[in-house]
Amino acid sequence: MKGSLWLIGAALVLGENFSSAATTTYSYTGPLYLAATGLYSDSMRITGTFSTASALPKNMALTPIGPYGGSNLVTRYSFFDGVSTYTNVNSVLLYEDFSQFSVSTDSSGNIASFNIGLMAPAPPNTVGESMNAIAFSPFLTQATTATSCSMVIAGACNTIPLNGANVAISNSPGPVGVWEIESAAAAVPTLSEYALVALGIGMVMPAVPGQRRRVECH
């Protein structure tokens, strides 16, 4: 019995080696547009969030964390430019360029720099198709809605000129967008594989001495 208790205790200790991964959501509030036409106004801005399966590393250099050749750390995103909403369901990275979802972090894990560009609808696209797009960094914010795609490469729109009726821009120098860590879901402790094995042995072992005692009674 003491042996089984020891094994169960060991299992609980091993169980402390659980995954600390937690879904983390980063929230963005961009600067107000400095110039806006058509459907946009200077009271609008880009806002939104993206989530990762775990917190981004501290002191991370500018790194592509989206799809199309990036590290694919982003599990979902949603951004609103005042007119159009872009999500991982209805949009793709701008021109399907993996560098269009890149961020860096500071010593606390907060986003320090970024370059994000999105477009909708998703490919396949055609020349002349009505496109929506956003691109924002600490130095430049651009948004356009219902602008004709002027070039397609490998089925994806590759050029969306900012000459449509609905365009919004913010340039640096000027206010810079702000990122916050909006939420981090708490990790749920789970026993490691080794802990489960040890716990299973501890539950089975008491039966063995019991069987031996019954044999000795004969």
SETORTI-438924 format. One record per residue (C-alpha): residue in three letters; chain; x, y, z. Coordinates in steps of 0.02 Angstrom, whole numbers, plus 50000, padded with zeros to 5 digits. Each point is the difference from the previous one (the first is absolute). Layout:
<sites>
rest, kette, x, y, z
ALA, A, X, Y, Z
...
</sites>
This chain:
<sites>
rest, kette, x, y, z
MET, A, 50000, 50000, 50000
LYS, A, 50142, 50118, 50043
GLY, A, 50078, 49962, 49831
SER, A, 49839, 50042, 49910
LEU, A, 49982, 50162, 50097
TRP, A, 50178, 50045, 49953
LEU, A, 49962, 49970, 49816
ILE, A, 49842, 50103, 50008
GLY, A, 50096, 50140, 50084
ALA, A, 50132, 49990, 49865
ALA, A, 49865, 50009, 49869
LEU, A, 49932, 50159, 50077
VAL, A, 50173, 50076, 50003
LEU, A, 50028, 49952, 49819
GLY, A, 49830, 50070, 49964
GLU, A, 50066, 50171, 50044
ASN, A, 50091, 49996, 49834
PHE, A, 49844, 50051, 49906
SER, A, 49989, 50107, 49845
SER, A, 49995, 50187, 50037
ALA, A, 49933, 50041, 49827
ALA, A, 49854, 50120, 50002
THR, A, 49905, 50085, 49860
THR, A, 50055, 50182, 49996
THR, A, 49906, 50141, 49912
TYR, A, 50085, 50161, 49945
SER, A, 49888, 50151, 49976
TYR, A, 50041, 50146, 49883
THR, A, 49935, 50179, 49994
GLY, A, 50069, 50099, 49854
PRO, A, 50015, 50189, 49978
LEU, A, 49856, 50098, 49924
TYR, A, 50013, 50022, 49813
LEU, A, 50080, 50162, 49947
ALA, A, 49925, 49996, 49826
ALA, A, 49841, 49911, 49950
THR, A, 49886, 49994, 49848
GLY, A, 49836, 49919, 49954
LEU, A, 49935, 49879, 50131
TYR, A, 50142, 50041, 50119
SER, A, 50014, 50149, 50118
ASP, A, 50134, 50073, 50112
SER, A, 49904, 49937, 50152
MET, A, 50039, 49820, 49950
ARG, A, 50151, 49890, 50035
ILE, A, 50056, 49819, 49987
THR, A, 49962, 49894, 50153
GLY, A, 50005, 49815, 50030
THR, A, 50080, 49848, 50078
PHE, A, 50100, 49845, 49962
SER, A, 50028, 49846, 50106
THR, A, 50140, 49875, 50020
ALA, A, 49997, 49829, 50083
SER, A, 50126, 50064, 50129
ALA, A, 50081, 50167, 50042
LEU, A, 50128, 50063, 49875
PRO, A, 50181, 49986, 50059
LYS, A, 50079, 50149, 50086
ASN, A, 50129, 50101, 49902
MET, A, 49944, 49921, 49837
ALA, A, 50073, 50082, 49845
LEU, A, 49879, 50053, 49862
THR, A, 49932, 49830, 49948
PRO, A, 49865, 49944, 49877
ILE, A, 49874, 49910, 50111
GLY, A, 49864, 49971, 49871
PRO, A, 49976, 49871, 49862
TYR, A, 50075, 49988, 49824
GLY, A, 50176, 49966, 50060
GLY, A, 49990, 50084, 50170
SER, A, 50008, 49907, 50165
ASN, A, 49810, 49981, 50000
LEU, A, 49985, 50048, 50184
VAL, A, 49841, 50101, 49971
THR, A, 49846, 49893, 50032
ARG, A, 49871, 50133, 49958
TYR, A, 49985, 50186, 49966
SER, A, 49868, 50134, 49974
PHE, A, 50031, 50181, 49950
PHE, A, 49877, 50140, 49958
ASP, A, 50051, 50154, 49899
GLY, A, 49840, 50098, 50031
VAL, A, 49917, 49930, 49844
SER, A, 50056, 49820, 49973
THR, A, 50038, 49856, 50116
TYR, A, 50145, 49882, 49966
THR, A, 50008, 49828, 50083
ASN, A, 50099, 49841, 49974
VAL, A, 49841, 49932, 49919
ASN, A, 49962, 50135, 49870
SER, A, 50172, 50071, 49961
VAL, A, 50183, 49955, 49968
LEU, A, 50167, 50085, 50024
LEU, A, 50024, 50143, 49878
TYR, A, 50058, 49928, 49833
GLU, A, 50023, 49835, 50094
ASP, A, 50168, 50067, 50060
PHE, A, 50055, 49915, 50162
SER, A, 50088, 50159, 50058
GLN, A, 49830, 50086, 50011
PHE, A, 49969, 49932, 50175
SER, A, 50160, 50037, 50093
VAL, A, 50027, 50060, 50178
SER, A, 50141, 50022, 50125
THR, A, 49990, 50004, 50190
ASP, A, 50088, 50090, 50141
SER, A, 50076, 49932, 50160
SER, A, 49826, 49982, 50077
GLY, A, 49925, 49908, 49852
ASN, A, 49899, 50150, 49940
ILE, A, 49994, 50037, 49814
ALA, A, 50134, 50126, 49958
SER, A, 49991, 50011, 49811
PHE, A, 49885, 49929, 49867
ASN, A, 49958, 49989, 49817
ILE, A, 49827, 49932, 49958
GLY, A, 49912, 50000, 49833
LEU, A, 49837, 49911, 49955
MET, A, 49887, 49991, 49848
ALA, A, 49829, 49933, 49957
PRO, A, 49925, 49906, 49917
ALA, A, 50119, 49853, 50006
PRO, A, 50069, 49927, 49838
PRO, A, 49966, 49952, 49867
ASN, A, 49991, 50181, 49943
THR, A, 49980, 50080, 49829
VAL, A, 50060, 50162, 49923
GLY, A, 49867, 50133, 50029
GLU, A, 49927, 49910, 50151
SER, A, 49942, 50113, 50141
MET, A, 50123, 49982, 50144
ASN, A, 50014, 50061, 50179
ALA, A, 50170, 50018, 50081
ILE, A, 50089, 50067, 50153
ALA, A, 50184, 50020, 50042
PHE, A, 50067, 50071, 50162
SER, A, 50165, 50020, 50090
PRO, A, 50073, 50130, 50120
PHE, A, 50040, 50108, 49848
LEU, A, 49850, 49985, 49884
THR, A, 49817, 49954, 50005
GLN, A, 49901, 49972, 49840
ALA, A, 49824, 49938, 49968
THR, A, 49897, 49984, 49843
THR, A, 49830, 49927, 49959
ALA, A, 49924, 49951, 49833
THR, A, 50159, 50034, 49901
SER, A, 50034, 49905, 49838
CYS, A, 50140, 49873, 49998
SER, A, 50119, 50051, 49862
MET, A, 50114, 49847, 49995
VAL, A, 49983, 49815, 50039
ILE, A, 50144, 49878, 50025
ALA, A, 49970, 49813, 50024
GLY, A, 49816, 50032, 50030
ALA, A, 50024, 50129, 50138
CYS, A, 49979, 50188, 49985
ASN, A, 50173, 50076, 50004
THR, A, 49964, 50186, 49980
ILE, A, 49863, 50105, 50080
PRO, A, 50031, 50183, 49958
LEU, A, 49951, 50136, 50123
ASN, A, 49906, 50099, 49869
GLY, A, 49824, 49942, 50035
ALA, A, 49856, 50101, 50069
ASN, A, 50020, 49928, 50175
VAL, A, 50174, 50026, 50072
ALA, A, 50066, 50042, 50174
ILE, A, 50180, 50037, 50052
SER, A, 50100, 50044, 50154
ASN, A, 50185, 50040, 49983
SER, A, 50145, 50015, 50119
PRO, A, 50050, 50113, 50085
GLY, A, 49841, 49999, 50100
PRO, A, 49906, 49892, 50125
VAL, A, 50048, 49816, 49998
GLY, A, 49884, 49854, 50028
VAL, A, 49997, 49918, 50171
TRP, A, 50005, 49814, 50039
GLU, A, 49939, 49920, 50161
ILE, A, 49993, 49821, 50060
GLU, A, 49813, 49985, 50014
SER, A, 49984, 49828, 50077
ALA, A, 50099, 49845, 50041
ALA, A, 49897, 49846, 50039
ALA, A, 50066, 49907, 50151
ALA, A, 50088, 49837, 49963
VAL, A, 49913, 49842, 50062
PRO, A, 50122, 49885, 50093
THR, A, 50011, 49826, 49925
LEU, A, 50102, 49853, 50057
SER, A, 50149, 49960, 49892
GLU, A, 50017, 49830, 49916
TYR, A, 50126, 49944, 50131
ALA, A, 49885, 50053, 50140
LEU, A, 49856, 49901, 49926
VAL, A, 50110, 49845, 49984
ALA, A, 50060, 50017, 50181
LEU, A, 49823, 50028, 50062
GLY, A, 49940, 49847, 49905
ILE, A, 50138, 49892, 50076
GLY, A, 49958, 50066, 50172
MET, A, 49818, 49948, 49977
VAL, A, 50047, 49826, 49939
MET, A, 50143, 49956, 50119
PRO, A, 49895, 49971, 50159
ALA, A, 49914, 49853, 49916
VAL, A, 50163, 49903, 49980
PRO, A, 50046, 49982, 50186
GLY, A, 49820, 49957, 50036
GLN, A, 50006, 49854, 49880
ARG, A, 50166, 49940, 50076
ARG, A, 49924, 50000, 50175
ARG, A, 49854, 49896, 49943
VAL, A, 50121, 49871, 49927
GLU, A, 50099, 49992, 50163
CYS, A, 49841, 49967, 50100
HIS, A, 49982, 49834, 49910
</sites>
